[in-house]
Amino acid sequence: MFKFEEDPNASSERGCEWNTSALDPCKDPKTTIEINVCISKKVEEAEKELAKYLEESRKRYAHEPKSIEALNKSQESWLHFKEDHCNAIYEMWSGGTIRGTMYSNCLLEQTQRRTHDIWQAYLTFMDSTPPILPEPKVAHERK
Protein backbone atom coordinates (compact mmCIF):
# COMPACT_ATOMS: atom_id res chain seq x y z
CA MET A 1 0.00 0.00 0.00
CA PHE A 2 1.26 3.50 -0.89
CA LYS A 3 1.91 5.69 2.10
CA PHE A 4 1.79 9.48 1.62
CA GLU A 5 4.59 11.25 3.46
CA GLU A 6 3.74 14.69 4.83
CA ASP A 7 6.02 17.51 3.78
CA PRO A 8 6.45 19.74 6.85
CA ASN A 9 6.95 22.77 4.57
CA ALA A 10 3.88 22.10 2.43
CA SER A 11 0.61 23.98 2.68
CA SER A 12 -2.07 22.26 4.72
CA GLU A 13 -4.57 22.75 1.89
CA ARG A 14 -4.11 20.22 -0.90
CA GLY A 15 -4.91 21.03 -4.47
CA CYS A 16 -4.62 24.79 -3.96
CA GLU A 17 -1.52 25.67 -5.89
CA TRP A 18 -1.30 29.24 -7.05
CA ASN A 19 -0.70 29.96 -10.69
CA THR A 20 2.07 32.51 -10.21
CA SER A 21 2.15 33.40 -13.90
CA ALA A 22 -1.41 34.71 -13.52
CA LEU A 23 -0.15 37.01 -10.75
CA ASP A 24 2.93 38.13 -12.68
CA PRO A 25 2.08 39.08 -16.26
CA CYS A 26 5.78 39.23 -17.12
CA LYS A 27 6.60 35.67 -16.02
CA ASP A 28 6.07 34.06 -19.43
CA PRO A 29 4.12 36.28 -21.85
CA LYS A 30 3.37 34.57 -25.16
CA THR A 31 0.62 36.51 -26.90
CA THR A 32 0.66 40.13 -28.00
CA ILE A 33 -1.91 40.92 -25.32
CA GLU A 34 0.20 39.27 -22.60
CA ILE A 35 3.31 41.10 -23.80
CA ASN A 36 1.43 44.42 -23.80
CA VAL A 37 0.11 43.81 -20.27
CA CYS A 38 3.65 43.05 -19.12
CA ILE A 39 5.16 46.13 -20.73
CA SER A 40 2.34 48.30 -19.37
CA LYS A 41 3.16 47.04 -15.89
CA LYS A 42 6.84 47.87 -16.41
CA VAL A 43 5.95 51.36 -17.69
CA GLU A 44 3.82 51.95 -14.60
CA GLU A 45 6.71 50.85 -12.35
CA ALA A 46 9.16 53.06 -14.27
CA GLU A 47 6.84 56.07 -13.92
CA LYS A 48 6.61 55.50 -10.17
CA GLU A 49 10.39 55.31 -9.95
CA LEU A 50 10.74 58.53 -11.97
CA ALA A 51 8.29 60.28 -9.63
CA LYS A 52 10.38 59.14 -6.65
CA TYR A 53 13.60 60.47 -8.18
CA LEU A 54 11.93 63.77 -9.07
CA GLU A 55 10.59 64.10 -5.52
CA GLU A 56 14.05 63.52 -4.03
CA SER A 57 15.55 66.01 -6.49
CA ARG A 58 13.04 68.65 -5.45
CA LYS A 59 13.80 67.96 -1.79
CA ARG A 60 17.53 68.31 -2.37
CA TYR A 61 17.12 71.67 -4.08
CA ALA A 62 14.18 72.98 -2.03
CA HIS A 63 16.33 75.92 -0.93
CA GLU A 64 16.93 76.89 -4.59
CA PRO A 65 13.54 77.89 -6.07
CA LYS A 66 15.01 78.72 -9.50
CA SER A 67 16.53 75.24 -9.75
CA ILE A 68 13.17 73.67 -8.88
CA GLU A 69 11.42 75.90 -11.43
CA ALA A 70 13.94 74.88 -14.10
CA LEU A 71 13.56 71.20 -13.19
CA ASN A 72 9.77 71.45 -13.41
CA LYS A 73 9.98 73.23 -16.77
CA SER A 74 12.38 70.62 -18.14
CA GLN A 75 10.11 67.84 -16.89
CA GLU A 76 7.12 69.39 -18.65
CA SER A 77 9.13 69.72 -21.87
CA TRP A 78 10.35 66.14 -21.54
CA LEU A 79 6.76 64.87 -21.13
CA HIS A 80 5.82 66.55 -24.43
CA PHE A 81 8.92 65.13 -26.11
CA LYS A 82 8.18 61.62 -24.83
CA GLU A 83 4.59 61.78 -26.05
CA ASP A 84 5.57 63.10 -29.50
CA HIS A 85 8.49 60.70 -29.89
CA CYS A 86 6.53 57.60 -28.87
CA ASN A 87 3.57 58.63 -31.03
CA ALA A 88 6.00 58.79 -33.98
CA ILE A 89 7.16 55.25 -33.14
CA TYR A 90 3.51 54.14 -33.00
CA GLU A 91 2.90 55.62 -36.47
CA MET A 92 6.03 54.02 -37.86
CA TRP A 93 4.67 50.60 -36.82
CA SER A 94 1.03 51.34 -37.73
CA GLY A 95 0.88 48.47 -40.21
CA GLY A 96 0.90 45.72 -37.59
CA THR A 97 -0.23 44.52 -34.21
CA ILE A 98 3.23 45.14 -32.78
CA ARG A 99 2.68 48.92 -32.82
CA GLY A 100 1.24 48.92 -29.30
CA THR A 101 4.22 46.96 -28.04
CA MET A 102 6.66 49.28 -29.80
CA TYR A 103 4.87 52.33 -28.37
CA SER A 104 4.96 50.91 -24.84
CA ASN A 105 8.62 49.94 -25.22
CA CYS A 106 9.32 53.53 -26.25
CA LEU A 107 7.54 54.83 -23.14
CA LEU A 108 9.55 52.44 -20.97
CA GLU A 109 12.89 53.34 -22.53
CA GLN A 110 12.29 57.08 -22.40
CA THR A 111 11.08 56.96 -18.80
CA GLN A 112 14.07 54.90 -17.66
CA ARG A 113 16.47 57.23 -19.48
CA ARG A 114 14.83 60.29 -17.92
CA THR A 115 15.07 58.73 -14.47
CA HIS A 116 18.77 58.11 -15.03
CA ASP A 117 19.27 61.68 -16.28
CA ILE A 118 17.50 63.07 -13.20
CA TRP A 119 19.62 60.85 -10.94
CA GLN A 120 22.85 61.90 -12.61
CA ALA A 121 22.06 65.63 -12.68
CA TYR A 122 20.34 66.10 -9.32
CA LEU A 123 21.04 63.19 -7.00
CA THR A 124 24.77 62.55 -7.40
CA PHE A 125 27.68 64.57 -6.09
CA MET A 126 30.92 65.75 -7.69
CA ASP A 127 33.01 64.29 -4.87
CA SER A 128 32.96 60.80 -3.36
CA THR A 129 29.69 61.41 -1.48
CA PRO A 130 27.31 58.54 -2.25
CA PRO A 131 24.26 59.44 -4.36
CA ILE A 132 20.99 60.18 -2.59
CA LEU A 133 19.27 57.26 -4.35
CA PRO A 134 20.81 54.25 -6.11
CA GLU A 135 21.60 54.46 -9.81
CA PRO A 136 18.44 53.51 -11.71
CA LYS A 137 18.68 50.83 -14.33
CA VAL A 138 18.11 51.47 -18.00
CA ALA A 139 16.96 48.09 -19.26
CA HIS A 140 16.87 48.91 -22.94
CA GLU A 141 20.22 50.63 -23.28
CA ARG A 142 21.36 50.50 -26.89
CA LYS A 143 25.03 50.13 -27.69
Secondary structure, DSSP 8 states (H G I E B T S, - for coil): -------TTS-SSTT----HHHH-TTSS--SHHHHHHHHHHHHHHHHHHHHHHHHHHHHHTTT-HHHHHHHHHHHHHHHHHHHHHHHHHHHHTTTSTTHHHHHHHHHHHHHHHHHHHHHHHHS--SSS---SS-----TT---
